[in-house]
Amino acid sequence: MTATAKAKTTAPAHTIRAALRDAAARLKAAGVATPMLDAKLLLRASEGLGAAALIAEEERLLKHSARFLTWIERRAAGEPVSRILGSRGFWKHDFLISPSVLDPRSDTETLVEAVLAAFPDRSEPLLILDLGVGSGCILLSLLAEYVSAHGLGVDVSADALDIAAQNAAALDVSDRYEGREGDWWAGLEHDRFDVIVSNPPYIPQAEIAGLAREVRDHDPALALDGGVDGLDAYRAILAHASEHVAPRGRLFLELGHGQAAAVAALAPAARLQVVTQHRDLSGTVRCLGLAHAY
Ligand SMILES: C[S@@+](CC[C@H](N)C(=O)[O-])C[C@H]1O[C@@H](n2cnc3c(N)ncnc32)[C@H](O)[C@@H]1O
């Protein structure tokens, strides 16, 4: 019997404590980086338990053993916990996700913070555009912060827009949110925005095959593929950005690791200048703030 098969969770009537121990062993054998954490998250969701109840009730039998074991096998096969549960916490909210949207990353909260720092008055009636809105995590978080703002989310994926609309309803901002299917600026001829945000696809094509299976096999290619050098979407966005940034407005772009200089170099030809840069918790420059270069 292989180590993996030995570790497989097969016992029919597990206490919570035993189920967690066996599930964590199964996930560890499958190469999952955080086996006990993932096992706890899945068990809590499967049993409907808070963190404290998980400890208080660890000697009782599982009520939903079959579901938990199925979820553990999916995690062992590389599916992220958020994909299994269909939801991801981002900023201050839980966002519904589906196979059509990028799983929101905590690094992207850097972009939300950058906007909040540049526009500190939360009552400003900002007009905000999100290019590549995906689940809506950036734009909808901003609409929840700026209570008088209105937002337009553009995405080439109709399925992603459907998820963003559901998330807008869940955050109670539907009346200030509009989704539009399209290719970056298409259909936005004369519109100007106080804030334009984008977390575009930025992975160089040749690197996609080598990404972690959680990303490569579960995030949509449309959300990852940045072309040969990873910069295709930045070129497309910067080509028309100055026509759409309001006179005192800002464009905020999320960056992949090590892309700051290359993206900043595209700004002058776009008649924009980099005015702020923002690091994520690991120290990587994760976001650039750009304004008109008058
Ligand atoms: C990296 S994901 C970001 C999603 C979300 N804003 C976030 O931060 O989690 C990029 C998004 O851009 C969308 N996209 C890709 N190409 C596009 C295009 N040509 N026009 C509009 N949206 C596009 C993808 O469908 C995807 O939802």
The ligand as a MOL file (V3000), in Angstrom:
LIG
                    3D

  0  0  0     0  0            999 V3000
M  V30 BEGIN CTAB
M  V30 COUNTS 27 29 0 0 0
M  V30 BEGIN ATOM
M  V30 1 C -6.8420 38.9500 -13.4540 0
M  V30 2 S -8.5870 38.9090 -13.7000 0 CHG=1
M  V30 3 C -9.1130 40.1260 -12.5080 0
M  V30 4 C -10.5080 39.9130 -11.9940 0
M  V30 5 C -10.8610 40.7990 -10.7960 0
M  V30 6 N -10.8270 42.2030 -11.1600 0
M  V30 7 C -9.9090 40.5360 -9.6400 0
M  V30 8 O -9.0520 41.3820 -9.3600 0
M  V30 9 O -10.0050 39.4690 -9.0120 0 CHG=-1
M  V30 10 C -8.7180 39.7420 -15.2660 0
M  V30 11 C -10.1430 39.8880 -15.8190 0
M  V30 12 O -10.0390 40.5360 -17.1000 0
M  V30 13 C -10.9850 39.9620 -17.9730 0
M  V30 14 N -10.5140 40.2000 -19.3490 0
M  V30 15 C -9.5520 39.5280 -20.0410 0
M  V30 16 N -9.4220 40.0490 -21.2620 0
M  V30 17 C -10.2940 41.0910 -21.3480 0
M  V30 18 C -10.6150 42.0440 -22.3720 0
M  V30 19 N -10.0060 42.0100 -23.5630 0
M  V30 20 N -11.5550 42.9640 -22.1200 0
M  V30 21 C -12.1940 42.9940 -20.9150 0
M  V30 22 N -11.9390 42.1270 -19.9100 0
M  V30 23 C -10.9980 41.1880 -20.1180 0
M  V30 24 C -11.0190 38.5000 -17.5780 0
M  V30 25 O -12.2100 37.8850 -18.0090 0
M  V30 26 C -10.8870 38.5990 -16.0610 0
M  V30 27 O -12.1490 38.6490 -15.4360 0
M  V30 END ATOM
M  V30 BEGIN BOND
M  V30 1 1 1 2
M  V30 2 1 2 3
M  V30 3 1 2 10
M  V30 4 1 3 4
M  V30 5 1 4 5
M  V30 6 1 5 6
M  V30 7 1 5 7
M  V30 8 2 7 8
M  V30 9 1 7 9
M  V30 10 1 10 11
M  V30 11 1 11 12
M  V30 12 1 11 26
M  V30 13 1 12 13
M  V30 14 1 13 14
M  V30 15 1 13 24
M  V30 16 1 14 15
M  V30 17 1 14 23
M  V30 18 2 15 16
M  V30 19 1 16 17
M  V30 20 1 17 18
M  V30 21 2 17 23
M  V30 22 1 18 19
M  V30 23 2 18 20
M  V30 24 1 20 21
M  V30 25 2 21 22
M  V30 26 1 22 23
M  V30 27 1 24 25
M  V30 28 1 24 26
M  V30 29 1 26 27
M  V30 END BOND
M  V30 END CTAB
M  END
